[in-house]
Amino acid sequence: METFDAVVAFAKSIGMVALPLHKEQPGYITNSLIVPWVTAALKLWGGDVADYETIDKTWIIGTKSNFAPFVFIDIAGLNTAFNITSILATTTNDPQLHQAAKRLKEEYIDKGKLGIASGEGFYKYPDPAFEREDFLKYR
């Protein structure tokens, strides 16, 4: 514990934000929070509950945050989302995740739509719909 405390103190002393973890956790903190969030959004989309814009709009309105799930997927890359979704679909045998993985591959990845890196994913860049003033207006 002495070494742990010394590392945390050192991080703080050089102006870093110390984020002490008290034990190993797959995915650590960020991925442990983000993966279920993204998975829930993909299940809604994959299960045809709602389209991706409606899911993002719901998140933006409900949380007052512009960091919505399909915006994040575009940032992280659709290949990454596909790989995670495929693994989870196989391990859980969840039909909505299987459908989401299939749709990601067929509707986006196979067409070169990989997210921000390719200029298009769920949204088109450099002027994505979620950044437009009228995104949350009724159409």
DSSP file (Angstrom, degrees, kcal/mol; ACC not computed):
  #  RESIDUE AA STRUCTURE BP1 BP2  ACC     N-H-->O    O-->H-N    N-H-->O    O-->H-N    TCO  KAPPA ALPHA  PHI   PSI    X-CA   Y-CA   Z-CA
    1    1 A M     >        0   0    0      0, 0.0     4,-2.5     0, 0.0     5,-0.2   0.000 360.0 360.0 360.0 -26.7    0.0    0.0    0.0
    2    2 A E  H  >  +     0   0    0      2,-0.2     4,-2.0     1,-0.2     5,-0.1   0.916 360.0  45.3 -65.4 -43.0    3.0    2.3    0.6
    3    3 A T  H  > S+     0   0    0      2,-0.2     4,-2.4     1,-0.2    -1,-0.2   0.914 112.0  52.5 -65.9 -43.2    4.0    2.1   -3.1
    4    4 A F  H  > S+     0   0    0      1,-0.2     4,-2.3     2,-0.2    -2,-0.2   0.944 111.2  46.2 -56.8 -51.1    0.5    2.6   -4.3
    5    5 A D  H  X S+     0   0    0     -4,-2.5     4,-2.5     1,-0.2    -1,-0.2   0.861 111.1  53.2 -61.7 -36.8    0.1    5.7   -2.1
    6    6 A A  H  X S+     0   0    0     -4,-2.0     4,-2.5     2,-0.2    -1,-0.2   0.898 109.1  48.5 -66.7 -40.5    3.5    7.0   -3.3
    7    7 A V  H  X S+     0   0    0     -4,-2.4     4,-2.6     2,-0.2    -2,-0.2   0.922 112.7  48.0 -65.6 -44.0    2.4    6.6   -7.0
    8    8 A V  H  X S+     0   0    0     -4,-2.3     4,-2.2     2,-0.2    -2,-0.2   0.925 113.2  48.1 -61.6 -45.0   -0.9    8.4   -6.4
    9    9 A A  H  X S+     0   0    0     -4,-2.5     4,-2.3     1,-0.2    -2,-0.2   0.903 111.5  50.3 -62.7 -41.8    0.9   11.2   -4.5
   10   10 A F  H  X S+     0   0    0     -4,-2.5     4,-1.4     2,-0.2     6,-0.2   0.934 108.6  51.8 -62.9 -46.0    3.5   11.5   -7.3
   11   11 A A  H ><>S+     0   0    0     -4,-2.6     5,-2.5     1,-0.2     3,-0.5   0.925 112.5  46.0 -56.3 -46.0    0.8   11.7  -10.0
   12   12 A K  H ><5S+     0   0    0     -4,-2.2     3,-1.7     1,-0.2    -1,-0.2   0.889 107.2  58.6 -63.9 -39.1   -0.9   14.5   -8.1
   13   13 A S  H 3<5S+     0   0    0     -4,-2.3    -1,-0.2     1,-0.3    -2,-0.2   0.750 106.0  48.3 -66.6 -23.5    2.4   16.3   -7.5
   14   14 A I  T <<5S-     0   0    0     -4,-1.4    -1,-0.3    -3,-0.5    -2,-0.2   0.196 126.0 -98.1-102.4  16.1    3.0   16.6  -11.2
   15   15 A G  T < 5S+     0   0    0     -3,-1.7    -3,-0.2     1,-0.3     2,-0.2   0.581  78.1 136.6  86.2  10.4   -0.5   17.9  -12.0
   16   16 A M      < -     0   0    0     -5,-2.5     2,-0.8    -6,-0.2    -1,-0.3  -0.533  60.2-115.8 -86.1 156.7   -2.1   14.7  -13.1
   17   17 A V        -     0   0    0     -2,-0.2     2,-0.4     2,-0.0    -5,-0.1  -0.846  33.3-138.6 -88.8 114.3   -5.5   13.6  -12.0
   18   18 A A        -     0   0    0     -2,-0.8   -10,-0.1   -10,-0.1    -9,-0.0  -0.599  20.8-175.0 -77.5 130.0   -4.9   10.4  -10.0
   19   19 A L        -     0   0    0     -2,-0.4     2,-0.2     2,-0.0    -1,-0.1  -0.694  14.8-161.8-122.8  75.9   -7.4    7.7  -10.7
   20   20 A P        -     0   0    0      0, 0.0     2,-0.5     0, 0.0    -2,-0.0  -0.398   4.8-160.2 -69.9 128.7   -6.5    5.0   -8.2
   21   21 A L        -     0   0    0     -2,-0.2     3,-0.1     1,-0.1    -2,-0.0  -0.909   6.7-158.9-104.5 134.1   -7.8    1.5   -8.9
   22   22 A H  S    S+     0   0    0     -2,-0.5     2,-0.3     1,-0.2    -1,-0.1   0.575  73.3   4.9 -93.2 -10.2   -7.8   -0.8   -5.9
   23   23 A K  S    S-     0   0    0      2,-0.0    -1,-0.2     0, 0.0     2,-0.0  -0.973  88.9 -79.3-163.4 161.9   -7.9   -4.0   -7.9
   24   24 A E        +     0   0    0     -2,-0.3    -2,-0.0    -3,-0.1     0, 0.0  -0.340  43.9 178.3 -64.2 142.1   -7.7   -5.3  -11.5
   25   25 A Q    >   -     0   0    0     -2,-0.0     3,-3.1    -4,-0.0     7,-0.1  -0.947  35.3-112.8-146.6 121.7  -10.9   -5.1  -13.5
   26   26 A P  T 3  S+     0   0    0      0, 0.0    -2,-0.0     0, 0.0     0, 0.0  -0.359 109.4  11.6 -55.5 128.5  -11.3   -6.1  -17.1
   27   27 A G  T 3>>S-     0   0    0      4,-0.1     4,-1.4    -2,-0.1     5,-0.7   0.384 103.7-133.9  83.7  -5.6  -11.9   -2.9  -19.0
   28   28 A Y  T <45 -     0   0    0     -3,-3.1     4,-0.4     3,-0.2    -4,-0.0  -0.226  53.8 -44.8  50.6-139.5  -10.9   -0.9  -16.0
   29   29 A I  T  >5S+     0   0    0      2,-0.1     4,-1.4     3,-0.1     5,-0.2   0.933 133.8  49.1 -91.1 -51.2  -13.4    1.9  -15.3
   30   30 A T  H >>5S+     0   0    0      1,-0.2     4,-3.0     2,-0.2     3,-0.8   0.945 116.3  40.5 -58.6 -54.1  -14.1    3.6  -18.7
   31   31 A N  H 3X5S+     0   0    0     -4,-1.4     4,-2.1     1,-0.2    -1,-0.2   0.825 109.5  60.9 -67.2 -29.4  -14.8    0.5  -20.7
   32   32 A S  H 34<S+     0   0    0     -5,-0.7    -1,-0.2    -4,-0.4    -2,-0.2   0.796 115.5  35.0 -65.0 -27.0  -16.8   -1.0  -17.8
   33   33 A L  H <X S+     0   0    0     -4,-1.4     4,-1.1    -3,-0.8    -2,-0.2   0.854 120.8  45.2 -90.1 -43.1  -19.1    2.0  -18.1
   34   34 A I  H  X S+     0   0    0     -4,-3.0     4,-3.0    -5,-0.2     5,-0.3   0.893 103.2  60.5 -74.8 -40.9  -19.1    2.5  -21.8
   35   35 A V  H  X S+     0   0    0     -4,-2.1     4,-2.7     1,-0.2     5,-0.2   0.922 107.8  44.1 -59.3 -47.1  -19.5   -1.0  -23.1
   36   36 A P  H  > S+     0   0    0      0, 0.0     4,-2.3     0, 0.0    -1,-0.2   0.888 114.6  51.6 -63.3 -35.5  -22.9   -1.6  -21.4
   37   37 A W  H  X S+     0   0    0     -4,-1.1     4,-1.8     2,-0.2    -2,-0.2   0.945 114.6  40.9 -63.6 -50.3  -24.1    1.9  -22.5
   38   38 A V  H  X S+     0   0    0     -4,-3.0     4,-2.7     1,-0.2     5,-0.2   0.899 113.8  54.2 -65.7 -40.7  -23.1    1.2  -26.2
   39   39 A T  H  X S+     0   0    0     -4,-2.7     4,-2.4    -5,-0.3    -2,-0.2   0.900 106.6  51.3 -61.0 -41.9  -24.5   -2.3  -26.0
   40   40 A A  H  X S+     0   0    0     -4,-2.3     4,-2.0     2,-0.2    -1,-0.2   0.917 111.6  47.6 -61.3 -43.3  -27.8   -1.1  -24.8
   41   41 A A  H  X S+     0   0    0     -4,-1.8     4,-2.3     1,-0.2    -2,-0.2   0.921 112.3  48.9 -64.1 -43.9  -28.0    1.4  -27.7
   42   42 A L  H  X S+     0   0    0     -4,-2.7     4,-3.9     1,-0.2     5,-0.2   0.858 109.0  53.3 -65.9 -34.9  -27.0   -1.2  -30.2
   43   43 A K  H  X S+     0   0    0     -4,-2.4     4,-2.2     2,-0.2     6,-0.3   0.905 109.4  48.5 -65.6 -40.6  -29.6   -3.6  -28.9
   44   44 A L  H  <>S+     0   0    0     -4,-2.0     5,-2.7     2,-0.2     6,-1.0   0.928 119.1  39.5 -62.6 -44.3  -32.3   -1.0  -29.3
   45   45 A W  H ><5S+     0   0    0     -4,-2.3     3,-1.6     3,-0.2    -2,-0.2   0.929 117.0  48.6 -70.4 -47.1  -31.2   -0.3  -32.8
   46   46 A G  H 3<5S+     0   0    0     -4,-3.9    -2,-0.2     1,-0.3    -3,-0.2   0.818 111.0  51.2 -64.4 -31.5  -30.5   -3.9  -33.7
   47   47 A G  T 3<5S-     0   0    0     -4,-2.2    -1,-0.3    -5,-0.2    -2,-0.2   0.305 114.2-117.8 -88.1   8.8  -33.9   -5.0  -32.4
   48   48 A D  T < 5S+     0   0    0     -3,-1.6    -3,-0.2     2,-0.2     3,-0.1   0.771  74.6 132.7  59.8  28.9  -35.6   -2.3  -34.4
   49   49 A V  S   <S-     0   0    0     -5,-2.7     2,-0.3     1,-0.3    -4,-0.2   0.901  80.2 -18.0 -71.7 -41.6  -36.9   -0.5  -31.3
   50   50 A A  S    S-     0   0    0     -6,-1.0    -1,-0.3     4,-0.0    -2,-0.2  -0.982  72.9 -99.4-158.4 159.1  -35.7    2.8  -32.7
   51   51 A D     >  -     0   0    0     -2,-0.3     4,-2.1    -3,-0.1     3,-0.2  -0.392  43.7-103.8 -79.0 165.3  -33.4    4.3  -35.3
   52   52 A Y  H  > S+     0   0    0      1,-0.2     4,-2.6     2,-0.2    18,-0.2   0.847 119.0  53.7 -62.3 -36.1  -30.0    5.5  -34.2
   53   53 A E  H  > S+     0   0    0      2,-0.2     4,-3.1     1,-0.2    -1,-0.2   0.915 108.8  49.2 -66.1 -40.3  -30.9    9.2  -34.4
   54   54 A T  H  > S+     0   0    0      2,-0.2     4,-2.5     1,-0.2    -2,-0.2   0.907 111.6  49.5 -63.8 -41.3  -33.9    8.7  -32.1
   55   55 A I  H  X S+     0   0    0     -4,-2.1     4,-2.1     2,-0.2    -2,-0.2   0.938 114.2  44.8 -63.3 -46.0  -31.7    6.8  -29.7
   56   56 A D  H  X S+     0   0    0     -4,-2.6     4,-2.8     2,-0.2    -2,-0.2   0.917 113.0  50.5 -64.6 -42.8  -29.1    9.6  -29.7
   57   57 A K  H  X S+     0   0    0     -4,-3.1     4,-2.8     1,-0.2     5,-0.3   0.909 109.3  51.9 -61.1 -41.4  -31.8   12.4  -29.5
   58   58 A T  H  X S+     0   0    0     -4,-2.5     4,-2.7    -5,-0.2    -1,-0.2   0.920 112.0  46.2 -60.1 -44.3  -33.3   10.6  -26.5
   59   59 A W  H  X S+     0   0    0     -4,-2.1     4,-2.5     2,-0.2     6,-0.5   0.931 113.2  48.8 -63.9 -46.2  -30.0   10.4  -24.8
   60   60 A I  H  X S+     0   0    0     -4,-2.8     4,-1.5     1,-0.2     5,-0.4   0.919 117.0  41.2 -61.9 -45.6  -29.1   14.1  -25.5
   61   61 A I  H  < S+     0   0    0     -4,-2.8    -1,-0.2    -5,-0.2    -2,-0.2   0.929 118.0  46.6 -68.1 -45.2  -32.5   15.3  -24.3
   62   62 A G  H  < S+     0   0    0     -4,-2.7    -2,-0.2    -5,-0.3    -1,-0.2   0.817 127.2  25.4 -69.8 -32.0  -32.6   13.0  -21.2
   63   63 A T  H  < S-     0   0    0     -4,-2.5    -1,-0.2     2,-0.2    -2,-0.2   0.526  94.3-128.9-110.0  -8.2  -29.1   13.6  -20.0
   64   64 A K  S  < S+     0   0    0     -4,-1.5     2,-0.4    -5,-0.3    -3,-0.2   0.853  70.0 124.6  58.0  35.7  -28.4   17.1  -21.5
   65   65 A S        -     0   0    0     -6,-0.5    -1,-0.2    -5,-0.4    -2,-0.2  -0.986  57.5-153.6-126.2 134.8  -25.2   15.7  -22.9
   66   66 A N  S    S+     0   0    0     -2,-0.4     2,-1.6     1,-0.1    -6,-0.1   0.489  75.6  97.6 -83.0  -2.8  -24.2   15.8  -26.6
   67   67 A F        +     0   0    0     -8,-0.1    -1,-0.1    -7,-0.1    -2,-0.0  -0.651  59.6 172.0 -87.6  84.3  -22.0   12.7  -26.1
   68   68 A A     >  -     0   0    0     -2,-1.6     4,-2.5     1,-0.1     3,-0.3  -0.524  43.5-106.3 -97.2 161.5  -24.6   10.2  -27.4
   69   69 A P  H  > S+     0   0    0      0, 0.0     4,-2.3     0, 0.0     5,-0.1   0.874 117.1  43.3 -59.1 -44.0  -24.0    6.5  -28.0
   70   70 A F  H  > S+     0   0    0    -18,-0.2     4,-1.7     2,-0.2    52,-0.3   0.767 111.6  55.5 -77.7 -22.3  -24.0    6.5  -31.8
   71   71 A V  H  > S+     0   0    0     -3,-0.3     4,-1.8     2,-0.2    -1,-0.2   0.925 109.9  47.4 -65.3 -46.6  -21.8    9.6  -31.8
   72   72 A F  H  X S+     0   0    0     -4,-2.5     4,-3.2     1,-0.2     5,-0.3   0.906 108.4  54.1 -61.4 -42.7  -19.4    7.6  -29.6
   73   73 A I  H  X S+     0   0    0     -4,-2.3     4,-2.5     1,-0.2     8,-0.2   0.912 107.8  50.6 -60.0 -42.1  -19.5    4.6  -31.9
   74   74 A D  H  < S+     0   0    0     -4,-1.7    42,-1.8     2,-0.2    43,-0.5   0.885 113.2  46.1 -61.6 -38.2  -18.5    6.8  -34.8
   75   75 A I  H  < S+     0   0    0     -4,-1.8    -2,-0.2     1,-0.2    -1,-0.2   0.940 117.1  42.2 -69.2 -48.0  -15.6    8.2  -32.8
   76   76 A A  H  < S-     0   0    0     -4,-3.2    -2,-0.2    -5,-0.1    -1,-0.2   0.811 121.2-106.4 -69.7 -30.6  -14.4    4.7  -31.6
   77   77 A G     X  -     0   0    0     -4,-2.5     4,-1.9    -5,-0.3     3,-0.2   0.156  11.0-110.5 107.9 134.1  -15.0    3.2  -35.0
   78   78 A L  H  > S+     0   0    0     36,-2.0     4,-2.7     1,-0.2     5,-0.2   0.780 116.0  61.4 -67.7 -26.5  -17.7    0.8  -36.3
   79   79 A N  H  > S+     0   0    0     35,-0.4     4,-2.7     2,-0.2    -1,-0.2   0.921 105.4  47.5 -63.1 -42.4  -15.1   -2.0  -36.6
   80   80 A T  H  > S+     0   0    0     -3,-0.2     4,-2.4     2,-0.2     5,-0.2   0.936 113.1  47.6 -63.3 -46.3  -14.5   -1.8  -32.8
   81   81 A A  H  X S+     0   0    0     -4,-1.9     4,-2.7    -8,-0.2     5,-0.2   0.903 112.4  50.5 -61.2 -41.2  -18.3   -1.7  -32.1
   82   82 A F  H  X S+     0   0    0     -4,-2.7     4,-2.9     2,-0.2     5,-0.2   0.933 110.1  49.0 -62.3 -47.0  -18.8   -4.7  -34.5
   83   83 A N  H  X S+     0   0    0     -4,-2.7     4,-2.0     2,-0.2    -2,-0.2   0.927 115.3  43.2 -60.9 -45.8  -16.0   -6.7  -32.8
   84   84 A I  H  X S+     0   0    0     -4,-2.4     4,-2.6     1,-0.2     5,-0.2   0.929 115.7  48.5 -65.3 -45.0  -17.3   -6.1  -29.3
   85   85 A T  H  X S+     0   0    0     -4,-2.7     4,-2.8    -5,-0.2    -2,-0.2   0.896 110.4  51.4 -63.9 -40.9  -20.9   -6.7  -30.4
   86   86 A S  H  X S+     0   0    0     -4,-2.9     4,-2.2    -5,-0.2    -1,-0.2   0.920 111.6  46.7 -62.7 -44.3  -20.1   -9.9  -32.2
   87   87 A I  H  X S+     0   0    0     -4,-2.0     4,-2.6    -5,-0.2     5,-0.2   0.940 115.3  45.5 -63.6 -47.0  -18.2  -11.3  -29.2
   88   88 A L  H  X S+     0   0    0     -4,-2.6     4,-2.4     1,-0.2     6,-0.3   0.892 111.3  53.2 -64.3 -38.6  -21.0  -10.4  -26.8
   89   89 A A  H  X>S+     0   0    0     -4,-2.8     4,-1.7    -5,-0.2     5,-0.5   0.909 112.6  44.7 -62.0 -41.8  -23.7  -11.7  -29.2
   90   90 A T  H  <5S+     0   0    0     -4,-2.2    -2,-0.2    -5,-0.2    -1,-0.2   0.911 116.5  44.5 -69.0 -43.6  -21.9  -15.1  -29.3
   91   91 A T  H  <5S+     0   0    0     -4,-2.6    -2,-0.2     1,-0.2    -1,-0.2   0.823 126.2  30.6 -74.3 -29.6  -21.2  -15.3  -25.6
   92   92 A T  H  <5S-     0   0    0     -4,-2.4    -1,-0.2    -5,-0.2    -2,-0.2   0.599  92.8-137.6-102.0 -13.3  -24.7  -14.2  -24.5
   93   93 A N  T  <5 +     0   0    0     -4,-1.7    -3,-0.2    -5,-0.3    -4,-0.1   0.873  41.1 168.6  54.7  39.7  -26.7  -15.6  -27.5
   94   94 A D     >< -     0   0    0     -5,-0.5     4,-2.3    -6,-0.3     3,-0.3  -0.746  31.0-152.6 -86.6 117.6  -28.7  -12.4  -27.5
   95   95 A P  H  > S+     0   0    0      0, 0.0     4,-2.3     0, 0.0     5,-0.2   0.841  94.8  53.8 -62.5 -33.2  -30.7  -12.1  -30.7
   96   96 A Q  H  > S+     0   0    0      2,-0.2     4,-2.4     1,-0.2     5,-0.1   0.884 110.1  47.2 -68.1 -36.8  -30.7   -8.3  -30.6
   97   97 A L  H  > S+     0   0    0     -3,-0.3     4,-2.7     2,-0.2     5,-0.2   0.892 110.7  51.8 -70.6 -38.8  -26.9   -8.2  -30.4
   98   98 A H  H  X S+     0   0    0     -4,-2.3     4,-2.4     2,-0.2    -2,-0.2   0.933 112.6  46.4 -59.4 -44.6  -26.7  -10.8  -33.3
   99   99 A Q  H  X S+     0   0    0     -4,-2.3     4,-2.7     2,-0.2    -2,-0.2   0.898 111.6  50.8 -65.3 -41.0  -28.9   -8.5  -35.3
  100  100 A A  H  X S+     0   0    0     -4,-2.4     4,-2.8     2,-0.2    -2,-0.2   0.922 111.3  48.1 -62.7 -43.8  -26.9   -5.4  -34.4
  101  101 A A  H  X S+     0   0    0     -4,-2.7     4,-2.2     2,-0.2    -2,-0.2   0.921 112.7  48.9 -62.4 -43.4  -23.7   -7.1  -35.4
  102  102 A K  H  X S+     0   0    0     -4,-2.4     4,-2.9    -5,-0.2     5,-0.3   0.931 113.5  46.0 -61.7 -46.8  -25.2   -8.2  -38.7
  103  103 A R  H  X>S+     0   0    0     -4,-2.7     4,-2.7     2,-0.2     5,-0.6   0.904 109.7  54.3 -65.0 -41.8  -26.5   -4.7  -39.5
  104  104 A L  I  X>S+     0   0    0     -4,-2.8     5,-2.7    -5,-0.2     4,-1.1   0.935 115.1  41.0 -55.8 -46.3  -23.2   -3.1  -38.5
  105  105 A K  I  <>S+     0   0    0     -4,-2.2     5,-3.3     3,-0.2     6,-0.3   0.962 123.0  36.1 -67.9 -52.4  -21.4   -5.3  -40.9
  106  106 A E  I  <5S+     0   0    0     -4,-2.9    -3,-0.2    -5,-0.2    -2,-0.2   0.895 124.9  36.5 -72.9 -41.6  -23.9   -5.3  -43.8
  107  107 A E  I  <5S+     0   0    0     -4,-2.7    -1,-0.2    -5,-0.3    -3,-0.2   0.694 136.0   7.1 -88.1 -19.3  -25.1   -1.7  -43.7
  108  108 A Y  I ><XS+     0   0    0     -4,-1.1     5,-2.6    -5,-0.6     3,-0.9   0.685 123.5  44.7-127.4 -64.3  -21.9    0.1  -42.7
  109  109 A I  G > <S+     0   0    0     -5,-2.7     3,-2.1     1,-0.3    -4,-0.2   0.916 112.6  51.4 -60.5 -47.8  -18.6   -1.8  -42.5
  110  110 A D  G 3 <S+     0   0    0     -5,-3.3    -1,-0.3     1,-0.3    -4,-0.1   0.723 111.2  51.1 -62.6 -19.3  -19.1   -3.6  -45.9
  111  111 A K  G < 5S-     0   0    0     -3,-0.9    -1,-0.3    -6,-0.3    -2,-0.2   0.281 121.4-107.5 -99.9   8.6  -19.8   -0.3  -47.4
  112  112 A G  T < 5S+     0   0    0     -3,-2.1     2,-1.2     1,-0.2    -3,-0.2   0.592  74.5 139.6  78.6  10.3  -16.7    1.4  -46.0
  113  113 A K      < +     0   0    0     -5,-2.6    -1,-0.2     1,-0.2     8,-0.2  -0.735  12.5 152.2 -90.1  95.0  -18.7    3.4  -43.5
  114  114 A L        -     0   0    0     -2,-1.2   -36,-2.0     1,-0.4   -35,-0.4   0.369  54.9 -99.7-109.1   2.8  -16.4    3.1  -40.5
  115  115 A G  B >>>S-A  120   0A   0      5,-2.7     3,-1.3   -38,-0.2     5,-1.2  -0.792  77.2 -17.8 113.0-158.5  -17.1    6.3  -38.6
  116  116 A I  G >45S+     0   0    0    -42,-1.8     3,-1.0    -2,-0.3    -1,-0.2   0.860 128.1  64.1 -54.3 -40.1  -15.2    9.6  -38.4
  117  117 A A  G 345S+     0   0    0    -43,-0.5    -1,-0.3    -3,-0.3    -2,-0.1   0.812 111.7  35.2 -57.6 -32.5  -12.0    8.0  -39.7
  118  118 A S  G <45S-     0   0    0     -3,-1.3    -1,-0.3     2,-0.2    -2,-0.2   0.461 116.3-109.5-100.9  -2.7  -13.7    7.2  -43.1
  119  119 A G  T <<5S+     0   0    0     -3,-1.0     6,-3.0    -4,-0.8     2,-0.3   0.325  94.2  56.5  91.4  -8.1  -15.9   10.4  -43.1
  120  120 A E  B   < +AB 115 124A   0     -5,-1.2    -5,-2.7     4,-0.2    -6,-0.4  -0.963  44.5 130.0-157.6 139.5  -19.1    8.4  -42.6
  121  121 A G  S    S-     0   0    0      2,-2.4    -7,-0.1    -2,-0.3    -8,-0.0  -0.231  94.2 -25.6-144.4-118.0  -20.5    6.0  -40.0
  122  122 A F  S    S+     0   0    0    -52,-0.3     2,-0.3    -2,-0.1   -51,-0.1   0.854 142.3  34.9 -70.0 -34.2  -23.9    6.6  -38.5
  123  123 A Y  S    S-     0   0    0    -53,-0.2    -2,-2.4   -52,-0.1     2,-0.4  -0.790  88.5-117.4-114.9 160.3  -23.4   10.3  -39.3
  124  124 A K  B     -B  120   0A   0     -2,-0.3    -4,-0.2    -4,-0.2     5,-0.1  -0.819  42.9-109.1 -99.3 139.1  -21.6   12.0  -42.2
  125  125 A Y  S    S+     0   0    0     -6,-3.0   -10,-0.0    -2,-0.4     4,-0.0  -0.887  84.4  24.9-117.5 146.2  -18.5   14.1  -41.4
  126  126 A P  S    S+     0   0    0      0, 0.0    -1,-0.2     0, 0.0    -6,-0.1  -0.949 132.3  34.3 -96.0   1.9  -17.3   16.9  -41.3
  127  127 A D  S    S-     0   0    0      3,-0.0    -3,-0.2     5,-0.0    -2,-0.1  -0.611  79.7-172.4-118.5  71.5  -20.9   18.3  -40.7
  128  128 A P    >   -     0   0    0      0, 0.0     3,-1.8     0, 0.0     4,-0.4  -0.334  31.0-122.6 -69.2 146.4  -22.7   15.6  -38.7
  129  129 A A  G >  S+     0   0    0      1,-0.3     3,-1.6     2,-0.2     6,-0.2   0.824 107.6  64.7 -55.9 -35.9  -26.4   16.0  -38.1
  130  130 A F  G 3  S+     0   0    0      1,-0.3    -1,-0.3     5,-0.1     6,-0.1   0.691  99.8  53.3 -67.0 -16.3  -26.1   15.9  -34.3
  131  131 A E  G <  S+     0   0    0     -3,-1.8    -1,-0.3     4,-0.1    -2,-0.2   0.518  87.8 103.6 -92.2  -6.3  -24.0   19.2  -34.4
  132  132 A R  S X  S-     0   0    0     -3,-1.6     3,-1.7    -4,-0.4     4,-0.3  -0.491  78.8-124.3 -79.7 147.6  -26.7   21.0  -36.4
  133  133 A E  T 3  S+     0   0    0      1,-0.3     3,-0.4    -2,-0.2    -1,-0.1   0.813 109.3  50.5 -58.4 -33.8  -28.9   23.5  -34.6
  134  134 A D  T >  S+     0   0    0      1,-0.2     3,-1.5     2,-0.1    -1,-0.3   0.334  76.2 106.3 -91.1   8.8  -32.1   21.8  -35.8
  135  135 A F  T <  S+     0   0    0     -3,-1.7    -1,-0.2     1,-0.3    -2,-0.1   0.866  86.0  39.8 -57.5 -38.8  -31.1   18.2  -34.7
  136  136 A L  T 3  S+     0   0    0     -3,-0.4    -1,-0.3    -4,-0.3     2,-0.2   0.360  94.4 106.3 -94.8   6.6  -33.5   18.2  -31.7
  137  137 A K  S <  S-     0   0    0     -3,-1.5     2,-0.2     1,-0.1    -3,-0.0  -0.573  81.2 -99.8 -84.7 150.5  -36.3   20.0  -33.5
  138  138 A Y              0   0    0     -2,-0.2    -1,-0.1     1,-0.1    -2,-0.1  -0.462 360.0 360.0 -66.8 134.3  -39.4   18.1  -34.5
  139  139 A R              0   0    0     -2,-0.2    -1,-0.1    -3,-0.0    -2,-0.0   0.364 360.0 360.0-115.9 360.0  -39.4   17.2  -38.2
